[in-house]
Amino acid sequence: MNERTTSLFDGVTKSEYAAMKECFKAAVRHYKKGEEIPMPHARVAVVQKGRASLIKTDVNGSRTIFEQFKEGGVFGDVLGYARPDAGFFLTADEDCDVLYIDYEHIVKRCPKACAHHSTVVSNLVQLMSEKALALSEHLEILSRRTTREKLLAYFLIAAAKNKSSYFTLPFSQTSLADYICVDRSAMARELKRMAEEGIIEIDRRNVKLIRPES
């Protein structure tokens, strides 16, 4: 999906960014594909390279993908995520570089009164608003009763964000099943039926929504 999302550093120049990394005492960590990424405590983490997912597991071991983070994606317990002991964990979907910043360095008053510091704070507030909207959308999908209803709800949101009936899934069908909390095989059968009934056209991760009212 090609929806616009705020970056923590929108409106910050390269020179300001370099100075800010020093001022914020930022640190970069590298994670290999498949490696678990610790949920930062009292820190904000920014994906600089790669892609990661926030996953919830229940007592039966079933997985739900809560959110995916592309380059520029921001996460951390200060943004309202549950603690890892609540069954949440982060994993690197690809090799990832993650920038860590202590939350207090972002929100405390800058002694130099840097304009770009205020810009970052404003971006952080906007990011929290966007994450609240994303959670609302996810709950809307999960509230549907059948696999077809969940798929259609997800496809409608994806089409609206892409402003087109054509869109590309941001993850594999296995991950899509985890995201909408359904069995992978059952979802594959439902996608096939929806294609046969002319509701969608699907080619791997490429989807065209033909009859959204079905």
C-alpha positions as CSV (number, residue, x, y, z in Angstrom):
1,M,0.0,0.0,0.0
2,N,1.3,3.4,-0.8
3,E,-0.3,5.5,1.9
4,R,1.6,8.5,3.1
5,T,3.0,8.2,6.6
6,T,4.9,10.7,8.7
7,S,8.6,10.2,9.4
8,L,10.0,11.3,12.7
9,F,12.5,13.5,10.7
10,D,10.2,15.1,8.2
11,G,11.2,18.7,7.6
12,V,14.7,18.1,9.0
13,T,17.7,18.7,6.7
14,K,20.7,16.3,6.5
15,S,22.9,18.7,8.4
16,E,20.3,19.1,11.1
17,Y,19.8,15.4,11.3
18,A,23.5,14.8,11.8
19,A,23.7,17.4,14.5
20,M,20.5,15.9,16.1
21,K,22.0,12.4,16.3
22,E,24.8,13.8,18.3
23,C,22.6,16.0,20.5
24,F,20.1,13.1,21.1
25,K,23.0,10.6,21.8
26,A,21.4,8.3,19.2
27,A,22.7,4.8,18.6
28,V,22.3,2.4,15.6
29,R,21.9,-1.3,15.9
30,H,21.8,-3.9,13.2
31,Y,19.5,-7.0,13.2
32,K,19.6,-10.0,10.8
33,K,16.5,-11.3,9.1
34,G,14.5,-13.4,11.5
35,E,16.2,-12.0,14.5
36,E,14.1,-10.7,17.4
37,I,14.4,-7.0,18.1
38,P,14.1,-6.0,21.7
39,M,11.2,-3.6,22.5
40,P,13.0,-0.4,23.6
41,H,12.2,0.9,27.1
42,A,11.8,4.7,27.4
43,R,13.3,5.0,23.9
44,V,12.0,5.7,20.4
45,A,13.3,3.4,17.7
46,V,13.4,4.3,14.0
47,V,13.8,1.8,11.2
48,Q,16.5,3.2,9.0
49,K,16.8,0.2,6.7
50,G,14.8,-2.9,6.1
51,R,11.4,-4.0,7.5
52,A,10.2,-5.3,10.9
53,S,6.9,-6.5,12.4
54,L,5.2,-6.2,15.7
55,I,3.7,-9.7,16.5
56,K,1.4,-10.9,19.3
57,T,1.2,-14.6,20.3
58,D,-1.5,-16.1,22.4
59,V,-1.3,-19.1,24.8
60,N,-1.9,-21.5,21.9
61,G,1.0,-20.1,19.9
62,S,-1.2,-18.4,17.3
63,R,0.4,-15.3,15.8
64,T,-1.2,-11.9,15.0
65,I,0.7,-9.2,13.1
66,F,-0.2,-5.9,14.7
67,E,2.0,-3.6,12.6
68,Q,4.7,-3.6,10.0
69,F,7.5,-1.0,10.1
70,K,9.2,0.1,6.9
71,E,12.0,2.6,6.6
72,G,11.1,5.5,8.7
73,G,8.8,3.5,10.9
74,V,8.8,4.3,14.6
75,F,8.2,2.0,17.6
76,G,8.8,1.8,21.3
77,D,7.0,1.3,24.6
78,V,6.6,5.1,25.0
79,L,4.3,5.0,21.9
80,G,1.8,2.8,23.7
81,Y,2.9,-0.7,22.9
82,A,2.4,-3.5,25.4
83,R,5.4,-4.9,27.2
84,P,7.2,-8.0,25.7
85,D,5.9,-10.1,28.6
86,A,2.4,-9.5,27.4
87,G,3.1,-11.7,24.4
88,F,4.3,-9.0,22.0
89,F,7.6,-9.2,20.3
90,L,9.4,-7.6,17.3
91,T,11.1,-9.5,14.5
92,A,13.2,-8.4,11.6
93,D,11.5,-9.4,8.3
94,E,14.6,-8.3,6.5
95,D,18.1,-7.2,7.6
96,C,17.4,-4.1,9.6
97,D,19.2,-1.0,10.9
98,V,17.4,0.6,13.8
99,L,18.2,4.0,15.3
100,Y,17.5,4.4,19.0
101,I,16.9,7.7,20.8
102,D,16.1,8.2,24.5
103,Y,12.6,9.5,24.7
104,E,13.6,12.2,27.2
105,H,16.0,13.7,24.6
106,I,13.1,14.2,22.2
107,V,10.6,15.8,24.6
108,K,12.8,17.8,27.0
109,R,13.5,21.4,26.2
110,C,16.5,21.9,23.9
111,P,19.1,24.2,25.5
112,K,19.9,25.5,22.0
113,A,16.3,26.1,21.1
114,C,16.8,24.3,17.8
115,A,13.8,24.7,15.4
116,H,14.3,21.2,14.1
117,H,13.9,19.9,17.7
118,S,10.4,21.3,17.7
119,T,9.8,19.8,14.3
120,V,10.7,16.3,15.6
121,V,8.3,16.7,18.6
122,S,5.5,17.8,16.2
123,N,6.2,14.7,14.0
124,L,6.1,12.4,17.0
125,V,2.7,13.7,17.9
126,Q,1.5,13.1,14.3
127,L,3.0,9.6,14.3
128,M,1.0,8.7,17.5
129,S,-2.1,10.0,15.8
130,E,-1.4,7.8,12.8
131,K,-0.8,4.8,14.9
132,A,-4.1,5.3,16.7
133,L,-5.8,5.4,13.3
134,A,-4.0,2.2,12.2
135,L,-5.1,0.4,15.4
136,S,-8.7,1.5,14.8
137,E,-8.5,0.1,11.2
138,H,-7.1,-3.2,12.4
139,L,-9.8,-3.5,15.0
140,E,-12.4,-2.9,12.3
141,I,-11.0,-5.8,10.3
142,L,-10.8,-8.1,13.3
143,S,-14.3,-7.4,14.3
144,R,-15.7,-9.0,11.2
145,R,-17.0,-12.6,11.7
146,T,-16.0,-14.5,8.6
147,T,-12.7,-14.8,6.7
148,R,-14.4,-13.2,3.6
149,E,-15.6,-10.3,5.6
150,K,-12.2,-9.7,7.1
151,L,-10.5,-9.9,3.7
152,L,-13.0,-7.5,2.1
153,A,-12.6,-5.1,5.0
154,Y,-8.8,-5.2,4.6
155,F,-9.0,-4.8,0.8
156,L,-11.4,-1.8,1.1
157,I,-9.0,-0.1,3.4
158,A,-6.0,-0.9,1.2
159,A,-7.8,0.4,-1.9
160,A,-8.8,3.6,-0.2
161,K,-5.3,4.3,0.9
162,N,-3.9,3.6,-2.5
163,K,-6.8,5.6,-4.1
164,S,-7.2,2.8,-6.6
165,S,-8.9,-0.6,-6.9
166,Y,-5.4,-1.9,-7.7
167,F,-3.0,-2.3,-4.8
168,T,-0.1,-4.5,-3.7
169,L,-0.1,-6.4,-0.4
170,P,2.7,-5.2,1.8
171,F,3.4,-8.7,3.0
172,S,3.0,-12.4,2.1
173,Q,-0.3,-14.2,2.2
174,T,1.0,-16.1,5.2
175,S,1.6,-12.8,7.0
176,L,-1.8,-11.5,5.8
177,A,-3.5,-14.5,7.5
178,D,-1.6,-13.6,10.7
179,Y,-2.7,-10.0,10.3
180,I,-6.4,-10.7,10.0
181,C,-6.3,-13.7,12.5
182,V,-7.5,-16.5,10.2
183,D,-6.1,-19.9,9.2
184,R,-3.7,-19.6,6.2
185,S,-5.3,-22.6,4.3
186,A,-8.8,-21.4,4.9
187,M,-7.9,-17.9,3.7
188,A,-6.3,-19.3,0.5
189,R,-9.5,-21.2,-0.3
190,E,-11.5,-18.1,0.3
191,L,-9.3,-16.0,-1.9
192,K,-9.7,-18.6,-4.7
193,R,-13.5,-18.5,-4.3
194,M,-13.6,-14.7,-4.3
195,A,-11.5,-14.7,-7.5
196,E,-13.8,-17.3,-9.1
197,E,-16.9,-15.3,-8.2
198,G,-15.4,-12.1,-9.8
199,I,-15.0,-10.2,-6.6
200,I,-11.3,-9.8,-6.9
201,E,-8.4,-10.5,-9.2
202,I,-5.2,-11.6,-7.4
203,D,-1.8,-12.5,-8.7
204,R,0.6,-13.3,-5.8
205,R,0.6,-10.0,-3.9
206,N,-1.1,-7.9,-6.5
207,V,-4.8,-7.4,-6.0
208,K,-7.7,-5.7,-7.9
209,L,-10.9,-5.2,-6.0
210,I,-13.8,-5.6,-8.5
211,R,-16.9,-6.0,-6.4
212,P,-16.3,-4.5,-3.0
213,E,-20.0,-4.8,-2.0
214,S,-20.0,-8.7,-2.3
